[in-house]
Amino acid sequence: MTRERTQVGIVGAGPAGLLLSHLLALAGIDSVVVESRSRAYCEARQRAGLLEEGTVRLLRAAGLAGRLDREGLEHGGIYLQFSGERHHLDFRDLVGRAVTIYAQTEIVKDLIAERTSAGAALHFDVSGTEVADLGTDRPLLRYTDASGNRHEVGCDVIAGCDGFHGICRPAMPDGLLTVAERAYPYAWLGILADVPPSTDELIYCRHPNGFALHSMRSPEVSRLYLQVPPDEDIEDWPDDRIWAELRHRLEVPGWELEEGPILEKSVTPMRSFVAAPMRSGRLFLAGDAAHIVPPTGAKGLNLALADVSVLAAALIALVRDSRSELADAYSETCQNRVWRATHFSWWMTSMLHVTPGGDEMPDRNEMEAQLQLSQLRYVTTSRAAATTLAENYCGYPPLC
């Protein structure tokens, strides 16, 4: 076994782990990043694509926004569609802010390129990752590299940025974590299509058949979603059926949905999950390792990068300056934002998705449908209600 030393061991090379490594490096702090997936997988997996204004400012301040500023699509609002009508919410008018479309895959590519060019210790295709001695001032990170060599890295701190299914959250001491979670009775069937978007800004649609969303990844590539049951088999959805259902839910008089080749399609279950605290001794959790939100509010990636912004400052103070105040406050600081985003994501999801039940519960279904429509009418006719949506959608509290 090869024994090594670093200041911060980072488990996970998604946007959270990579950004943390970069921010620490800017402050002169060394890190080792380990990732069980390949670099090609990390750079190709489709995830979120909408950035809050504060997230964009964070990436600019870190020197990571060159391509984002050239290729990102700034949006000043969204459309809400229901009862066959489409309504625009103007975020710039309501809260003076905007959001930017720039895919998570592109952020990961940018970060990997930057960390690689800087000569960072960034290891893909690792296996057997373990964390140990977490109750001491010298926790250990162990892993086997792609060549089969075993490594043990002594660290000052370990950051668990390894996602919902990672190894760091389960390594927290028994009985420490409090978990709140909710599984939603529907999922998203998502497609990536090689066709220019049919809209200038995102369309969120509540339809009797279920929710639909028209998003995008670039001026040439569209991203669209349909509400389906959580156990839906993607094989039951050939391309023609997907486009037909998208047209049925999204089209309004005078507007048509453009179709094109489907590059990817998948079904993603929806859940809310929050684990607290996000720290135990010298182990800190960030991003999906500590919390999951349904994608309706576009909060997952933004929350992960907000965690890292707080964590980087805390670790710089702890490791470089021997000051523990920010580290001690890390979990509570992040949790305030996490719960605000969790509530907003639940609210958007509940307002726009049709509750399953069919003919078995007609009275309940009619009640929920009318409550949803009443809420949508309120948001699209009341400036106060529209401002609340806009403020949360653009990021509350603002990151920077």
C-alpha positions in Angstrom: 0.0 0.0 0.0 1.3 3.5 -0.9 1.0 6.0 1.9 0.5 9.6 1.0 -0.4 13.0 2.6 -2.7 15.8 1.6 -4.6 18.5 3.3 -8.1 17.7 2.0 -9.3 14.4 0.7 -12.3 14.8 -1.7 -14.5 11.9 -2.5 -16.4 12.5 -5.8 -15.5 14.3 -9.0 -18.8 15.8 -9.8 -19.2 19.6 -9.9 -19.1 19.9 -6.1 -15.9 17.9 -5.6 -14.1 19.5 -8.5 -15.1 23.1 -7.6 -14.1 22.5 -4.0 -10.7 21.3 -5.2 -10.3 24.4 -7.4 -11.4 26.9 -4.7 -9.0 25.3 -2.2 -6.1 25.4 -4.7 -6.7 29.2 -5.2 -6.0 29.5 -1.4 -2.9 27.3 -1.6 -4.5 24.2 -0.1 -3.7 20.8 -1.6 -6.3 18.1 -2.2 -6.7 14.7 -3.6 -9.9 13.9 -5.5 -11.0 10.3 -6.1 -13.9 9.2 -8.4 -15.2 5.7 -9.0 -16.5 6.6 -12.5 -14.4 7.2 -15.6 -13.5 10.7 -16.8 -15.5 10.1 -20.0 -18.6 9.1 -17.9 -18.3 12.2 -15.7 -18.0 14.5 -18.8 -21.0 12.9 -20.6 -23.7 12.2 -18.0 -26.7 14.5 -18.4 -27.8 16.3 -15.3 -29.0 19.9 -14.5 -28.7 22.8 -16.9 -29.9 25.9 -15.2 -27.7 28.2 -13.1 -28.8 30.9 -10.6 -27.3 34.3 -11.0 -25.3 33.8 -7.8 -23.9 30.5 -9.1 -22.7 32.3 -12.3 -21.0 35.0 -10.2 -19.3 32.3 -8.1 -17.9 30.6 -11.2 -16.8 33.9 -12.6 -15.0 34.9 -9.4 -13.2 31.5 -9.5 -12.0 32.1 -13.1 -14.2 29.3 -14.5 -16.7 31.2 -16.6 -14.9 31.7 -19.9 -16.9 29.2 -21.9 -20.0 29.8 -19.8 -20.0 33.5 -20.7 -19.5 32.7 -24.4 -22.0 29.8 -24.7 -24.5 30.2 -21.8 -28.0 31.3 -22.5 -29.3 34.0 -20.2 -33.0 33.8 -19.5 -35.0 36.6 -17.9 -38.0 34.5 -17.0 -40.1 31.4 -17.6 -43.5 30.4 -19.0 -46.2 28.8 -16.9 -48.8 27.0 -18.9 -52.2 25.6 -17.7 -55.7 25.3 -19.0 -54.4 25.8 -22.6 -52.9 29.2 -21.8 -49.3 30.3 -21.6 -48.2 33.0 -19.2 -44.8 34.7 -18.9 -43.1 35.6 -15.7 -40.5 38.3 -16.1 -37.8 37.8 -13.5 -35.8 40.9 -14.4 -38.9 43.1 -13.8 -39.9 41.2 -10.7 -36.6 40.8 -8.9 -34.0 42.3 -11.1 -32.2 39.0 -11.8 -31.9 36.3 -14.4 -30.9 32.6 -14.8 -28.5 31.0 -17.2 -28.8 27.8 -19.2 -25.4 26.0 -19.1 -25.3 22.3 -18.7 -23.8 20.6 -15.7 -21.8 18.4 -18.1 -20.1 21.5 -19.5 -19.3 22.8 -16.0 -17.7 19.4 -15.2 -15.7 19.5 -18.5 -14.5 23.0 -17.6 -13.5 22.0 -14.1 -11.7 18.8 -15.1 -9.8 20.7 -17.8 -8.8 23.3 -15.3 -7.8 20.9 -12.6 -5.9 18.7 -15.0 -4.0 21.6 -16.5 -3.1 22.7 -12.9 -1.6 19.2 -12.2 -4.1 18.4 -9.5 -4.3 15.0 -7.9 -7.5 13.8 -9.7 -8.0 10.1 -9.9 -10.8 8.4 -11.9 -11.8 4.7 -12.1 -10.9 4.1 -8.5 -12.4 1.3 -6.5 -12.6 0.2 -2.8 -12.9 3.7 -1.6 -13.0 4.0 2.2 -12.8 6.7 4.9 -11.5 5.9 8.3 -10.3 7.5 11.6 -13.0 10.2 11.2 -13.0 11.1 14.9 -9.3 12.1 14.8 -7.4 15.1 13.5 -5.9 12.9 10.8 -8.7 11.0 9.0 -7.7 8.5 6.3 -8.9 8.1 2.7 -8.2 4.8 1.1 -8.7 3.7 -2.5 -7.4 1.4 -5.3 -6.4 3.2 -8.5 -7.2 2.1 -12.0 -3.9 0.1 -12.2 -4.8 -1.9 -9.1 -2.5 -0.1 -6.6 -3.8 0.5 -3.1 -3.4 4.0 -1.6 -3.8 5.4 1.9 -4.0 9.2 2.1 -3.6 11.0 5.4 -5.8 14.1 5.4 -6.6 17.1 7.6 -10.2 16.9 6.4 -12.3 14.7 4.2 -15.1 16.1 2.0 -17.9 13.8 0.9 -19.0 15.1 -2.5 -19.9 11.6 -3.6 -23.6 11.8 -4.2 -26.7 10.2 -2.7 -25.3 6.6 -3.2 -21.8 7.5 -2.0 -19.8 6.1 0.9 -19.3 9.2 3.0 -22.8 9.7 4.5 -23.0 6.1 5.6 -19.6 6.6 7.3 -21.1 9.1 9.7 -21.4 7.7 13.3 -24.6 5.7 14.0 -27.4 7.7 15.5 -25.9 11.1 14.4 -27.9 11.8 11.3 -31.5 12.9 11.2 -33.1 12.2 7.8 -36.2 13.7 6.3 -37.4 12.3 3.0 -40.4 12.0 0.6 -40.8 9.9 -2.5 -43.1 11.4 -5.1 -45.7 9.2 -6.9 -44.4 10.2 -10.3 -41.1 10.4 -12.3 -39.8 12.4 -15.2 -39.2 10.8 -18.6 -36.5 13.1 -20.0 -35.1 13.3 -23.5 -32.2 15.1 -25.1 -33.1 16.0 -28.7 -31.0 17.2 -31.6 -33.3 20.0 -32.5 -33.3 23.8 -31.8 -35.6 24.7 -28.9 -39.1 25.7 -29.9 -39.1 28.4 -27.1 -37.0 31.3 -26.0 -37.4 30.4 -22.3 -38.4 27.3 -20.3 -42.1 26.3 -20.4 -43.5 24.6 -17.3 -46.8 23.0 -18.2 -49.6 21.6 -16.0 -51.8 19.4 -18.2 -54.5 16.9 -17.3 -52.3 14.1 -18.7 -49.4 15.2 -16.4 -46.6 17.7 -16.2 -44.4 18.6 -19.2 -41.3 20.8 -19.4 -39.6 22.3 -22.4 -36.0 23.2 -21.5 -32.8 23.3 -23.6 -29.1 22.7 -23.5 -27.9 25.0 -26.3 -29.4 26.9 -29.3 -29.2 23.5 -31.2 -30.2 21.0 -28.5 -33.5 20.7 -26.6 -34.2 19.0 -23.3 -37.8 18.0 -22.6 -39.6 16.1 -19.9 -42.9 14.3 -19.3 -44.5 13.2 -16.1 -44.8 9.4 -16.0 -45.4 6.8 -13.2 -42.2 6.1 -11.2 -42.1 2.4 -12.4 -42.5 3.3 -16.1 -40.4 1.2 -18.5 -38.5 3.4 -21.0 -38.9 0.6 -23.6 -42.7 1.4 -23.7 -41.9 4.9 -25.0 -40.7 4.8 -28.6 -39.7 8.1 -30.0 -42.9 8.7 -31.9 -45.0 8.2 -28.7 -42.8 10.7 -26.8 -43.1 13.4 -29.4 -46.9 12.8 -29.7 -47.4 13.2 -26.0 -45.1 16.2 -25.8 -47.2 17.9 -28.5 -50.4 17.0 -26.8 -49.3 18.5 -23.5 -47.3 21.5 -24.7 -48.9 22.9 -27.8 -51.2 25.9 -27.7 -52.8 27.8 -30.6 -50.2 29.6 -32.7 -47.3 27.6 -31.3 -45.9 24.2 -32.5 -43.3 21.9 -31.1 -40.3 21.2 -33.4 -39.2 17.6 -33.4 -35.8 16.0 -34.1 -33.7 12.9 -33.4 -33.7 11.8 -29.8 -30.1 11.4 -28.6 -30.9 10.1 -25.0 -33.9 9.2 -23.0 -34.4 8.0 -19.4 -36.8 7.8 -16.5 -35.8 9.6 -13.3 -37.8 9.0 -10.0 -38.4 12.1 -7.9 -37.7 12.5 -4.2 -36.9 15.0 -1.5 -34.1 14.0 1.0 -32.4 16.0 3.6 -29.8 14.6 6.1 -28.4 16.6 9.0 -25.9 17.5 10.3 -23.6 17.8 7.3 -20.5 17.4 9.4 -19.0 14.9 11.8 -15.6 15.8 13.2 -13.3 16.1 10.2 -15.8 14.7 7.7 -18.0 17.2 5.8 -20.8 16.4 3.3 -21.8 18.6 0.4 -24.3 18.4 -2.5 -26.3 15.2 -3.1 -24.5 13.4 -0.4 -26.6 15.4 2.1 -29.7 16.5 0.2 -31.8 15.7 -2.9 -34.6 17.9 -4.3 -37.0 17.2 -7.2 -35.8 18.9 -10.3 -38.9 21.1 -10.8 -37.3 24.1 -9.1 -33.8 23.6 -10.8 -32.1 23.7 -7.4 -29.9 20.6 -7.2 -26.8 21.8 -8.9 -27.1 25.3 -7.4 -27.4 23.9 -3.9 -24.3 21.7 -4.4 -22.2 24.6 -5.5 -23.6 26.8 -2.7 -22.5 24.2 -0.2 -19.0 24.2 -1.7 -18.8 28.0 -1.5 -19.5 27.8 2.2 -17.3 24.7 2.7 -14.3 26.1 0.9 -14.3 29.2 3.1 -14.7 27.0 6.2 -11.9 24.6 5.2 -9.5 27.4 4.3 -10.0 29.0 7.7 -9.7 25.6 9.4 -6.7 24.1 7.6 -4.7 27.2 6.7 -5.5 29.5 9.5 -6.4 27.1 12.3 -9.7 28.8 12.9 -12.8 26.6 13.4 -15.7 29.1 13.6 -16.8 28.7 10.0 -16.4 24.9 10.1 -18.5 24.7 13.3 -21.2 26.8 11.6 -21.0 24.9 8.2 -24.0 22.6 8.6 -26.4 25.1 10.0 -25.4 27.7 7.4 -26.0 25.3 4.5 -29.2 23.8 6.0 -31.0 27.1 6.1 -30.6 27.4 2.3 -31.2 23.7 1.8 -34.6 23.8 3.5 -35.6 27.0 1.6 -34.8 25.2 -1.7 -36.5 22.0 -0.5 -39.7 23.8 0.2 -39.6 25.7 -3.1 -39.0 22.5 -5.1 -41.8 20.7 -3.3 -44.1 23.7 -3.9 -43.3 23.9 -7.6 -43.7 20.1 -7.9 -47.0 20.0 -6.1 -48.4 22.8 -8.1 -47.6 21.4 -11.5 -47.8 17.6 -11.3 -51.1 15.6 -11.6 -51.6 13.4 -8.6 -52.1 9.7 -9.7 -55.3 7.9 -8.7 -57.5 7.9 -11.8 -61.1 6.9 -11.2 -60.4 5.5 -7.8 -60.4 8.8 -6.0 -62.4 11.2 -8.2 -63.4 13.7 -5.4 -59.8 14.0 -4.1 -58.4 14.3 -7.6 -60.8 17.1 -8.5 -60.0 18.9 -5.3 -56.3 18.8 -5.9 -56.7 19.8 -9.5 -58.7 22.8 -8.6 -56.2 23.8 -5.9 -53.4 23.6 -8.4 -55.2 25.7 -10.9 -56.1 28.2 -8.3 -52.5 28.5 -7.3 -51.3 28.9 -10.9 -53.9 31.6 -11.5 -52.7 33.4 -8.4 -49.1 33.3 -9.4 -49.8 34.6 -12.9 -52.2 37.4 -11.8 -50.6 38.6 -8.5 -47.3 40.5 -8.7 -46.7 39.5 -5.0 -47.1 35.8 -5.8 -45.1 36.0 -9.0 -42.3 37.8 -7.1 -42.2 35.0 -4.6 -41.7 32.4 -7.3 -39.1 34.6 -9.1 -37.1 35.3 -6.0 -36.9 31.6 -5.1 -36.3 30.5 -8.7 -33.4 32.9 -9.1 -31.9 31.8 -5.8 -32.8 32.7 -2.2 -31.0 33.9 -0.3 -28.7 35.1 -3.2 -25.4 33.3 -3.1 -23.2 36.3 -3.9 
